[in-house]
């Protein structure tokens, strides 16, 4: 599908309009809501998850409890091509100084996405009968080093945007000449207006405070295939929830397109970085 920019561009960027428009993708913008009263199955950041009775609560490889980073109920989310149209997708990470990220895994070309301290769980057909859910989480300790403090509900809006400036394919798709244009901060700011940075999002293009991790792990087949941004959560502080990735960073999860089509979330590439 061809997407068009519906905004005028400066003469410097206008010459690249066709290239820019060719990179436009739909994505789901996520906005946090000032609502602590979120039920078990609703989409949320933080809080306690939807889990059916009898389901083993997720833990790290050494038996420590993971904590819910985000829960996405696709019944509440606008349709996005290639993504689930129903079910609940959950992201759990460890409560430690690295938020469950093992930086050494990027050097492990056999399995850089091994879920030792994070886990992705998908329930394709959740049971919304409360009596069939786990509702007592008193067994969980209070997290001490977790990026999300509090719990909030979410609102979703489908949007469209071209490639982000921090995506490793940016120069490849738009041409090396555009890097010279961005030496002018006004031109860079103009581009950021049409490709907003650091949203909470599903799909679209990722943002990084430092560098795209996929660029520096290109020797690994799994990393090369992890081109789909499954989910991104940015630093965000408001009245209901505080989200802080290190020093105002961003966390993201990537997946292979074929795995996403099969709803196979067993090999997801997780990364976060900060300034």
N, C-alpha and C positions, 0 to 999 in steps of 0.2 A: 504494500500500500504506500502511495506517495503522500507525504505530509508537507505542508507549506507553512512558512513563517508568515504570520499575519501582521508583521510590524516592519516599518521602514528601517533600513540599515544605513550606516555611514558609507560614504564612497569607498573607504578602505575595506569594509567587510562585504559590501554589495557584490564585489567581484567574486566572492566565495559563496554567494547565496546557494547555488546549486549543490555545492559540496556539503554545506552545512545542512541543508534540507534533507539530503540523502541519508544523514545520520539520525534524523529525528525518530525517536521511539516513544510509544506510550508507556506510562508508568502510573503507579498509584501513590499519590502524596498522602502521607499519614500525619494527622494533626492530633496532638494530645488534648484531651478535654479535662476540665476541672471537675472531675467526678470520681470520688473514692468508692462509691457504691456500685461496684461492677460485679455482675453475677459470675458464676463459675465458668460459663461457656462463652461469655462475650470476649471480644478482642480487647487486649489490655497490654500495657507495659508494666512489668513488675507484678507483685501480688502473688496469689496462689492459683495454681492451674486447674483446668478441667482434667480430671482423671477418673476413669471408671473404677468401681470397686474391684479389688483383686489385682489391679495393675501395679506392678512394682515401681515405686518412685525412683526416678533416675539418679544415679550416683556416678562419681568419678571412677576411674579404673582402680583406685586404691580404697574405694568404699565410702568416700565422703559425699554428702548430699550436694547435688547441683541445685541451682535456684532459677526460677523462671525469669528470663529476660523479657520475652515477649510472647504473646499468644495472638494468633491471627485466625479469626473465624471467617472463612471465605463466603459464608452466607451473607455477611455484612459488607463485603467488598465488591466494588464494581468489577465486571468481567474484564480480564486481562488475558490476551491470547497466550496460550502455552501454560498458564498457571491453573491451579485447581479452581473449580467453580463451586466447590462445597468442601466441607470438612474443616478441621481445626489443625493448624500447624503451630508447633511450639518450639521455642528456642531456649535451651537451658545452658548456663555456663557456671563454672566453678567460682566460689567465693575466695579468691586469692589475689595476690598483688598483680598478677598478669591476666586476671579475668578469664582464666581457663585456656589461655592461648599458650601453646608450646612453640616458641619461635624456632626451636630446633627442628620441628617437623618440616619446615620448608627446605631443609637440606636432605630430608629423607625422601628420595625420589621414588621409593616404592609405595609410600603411603603418607603424603603430607597432610591429609585431611582426617587422620585417625582421630576418632572421638574419645580421647582419653579424659579430657576435662571439659568437654562440652557435648551436647547431644541435641539432635533435632528429632522430634516425634510428630507423627502425622496420624490423626484419627479421621479416616475418610467418612465414617458414618457415626458420629457421636450420638450418644443416648442422652437426651436432655431431661430425663427424669431424675430429679435431685436425689431420690432415694437410691438410685443406682450409681451415685458418684461418691468419691472420697470428699468429705467436707470437714474433716478434722486434721489439721496440719500442725498440731501441737508438738509433734516429734521433730519438727525442723528447728534448728538453732537460729538465732538472729544473725543475719549476715553482717560481716565486719568490713569487708573490702569488696563491695559489689557496686557496679556502675549505676544501678537504679535504686533510689531511695523513695519508697512510696509505691502507689499504684494509681493508674488512671485509665479511663476508657479512651477510645480512639475514634476518629472520624476519617473517612476515606474519600478522596476525590481523584478522578482519573484526569491526567494531564499529559502533555506532550512536550518533549524537549530534545534538543540536539546533544551530541556527545559532550561530556564534561571535560574541562581542561586537564584534569588529573588522570583521566582514563589513558592507559598505555597506548591505545590506538589513535589518540588525538592527532598527533603529527602525521601518522601514516595515512589517515583518512582525509585530513584537510590540507596536507602539504606542509613542507618545512618552511615555506615562506611566511605562513601565518604566525610562526613563532617570533619572527622579526617584528611583525605588527604588534604583538603583545608586549613589546618593549615600551610601547606607549600605554600607560595605565588607563587612559580614557577608552582606548579600543578594548582593552581587557575587561574593563568594567561594563562596557556595552555588551560584550559577549556574555558576561555573567548574568546580565538581565534576561537574556533569552535561554540561558542554560543555568537555572538557579542551583547554587551549590548547597550541600549539606542539609538536605531535607531528610526527614524520616521517609522511607519509600519502599515500595515493592516494585521490582523491575526497573527498567531504564538504565541509566549509567551511574557508576559509583563515584564517590568523592573520597579523597584521601588528604590528610594533613601533610603527609610526606610523599611517598611514592606508591604507585600501583604495585602491590605485592606480586601480581601475576607477571609483570615485566621482568622481575629479577628471579623468577622461578621457572623460566621458560624451558629449562631442560627436563622438566617433569611433565609427562603426558597428561596426568590428571589436572594439573594446574592450567595447562594450555587449553584444556577442554572446559574449564570452569568459567565460561564467558557470560553466563546469565547472572545478573544481580538478583538474588533471591530476596534479600531483605537488608535494609540499611537503617541503623539507628544512630542519630547524632547526639552530641551533648545538648541538653535542653533543661533549663531550670525555670519552673513556673510555680504557681500557687499550690499545685497538687503533687507534682513529682519532680524530683531532682535526678537528672541523668548526667553523669560526668565520666567520660572515658579518659582517665589519666588527666592530662593538662588540656582540657577542652578538645578532645579528639573525636573520633568517629569509628563505629564498628560496622562491619559488613560481612555478608555471607554470600558465597557464590556456588553455583551448581552447573553441571553439564546439561545441555539442552535435552539430550536423550534421556538422562536420568529424571529430569523434571517431567517429561512426557509420561514416563512410567510411574510417576509419583514415588520415586525411589530417593529418599533423603538420607541414605546411609553414608554417602561420601560427599559431604558439603565442605567447601573451603571457607574457613573462618579467619578473619583478620580484624585487628583494630590498631590504630596508630594515633599518635598525638604529637603536639609540637615539642 
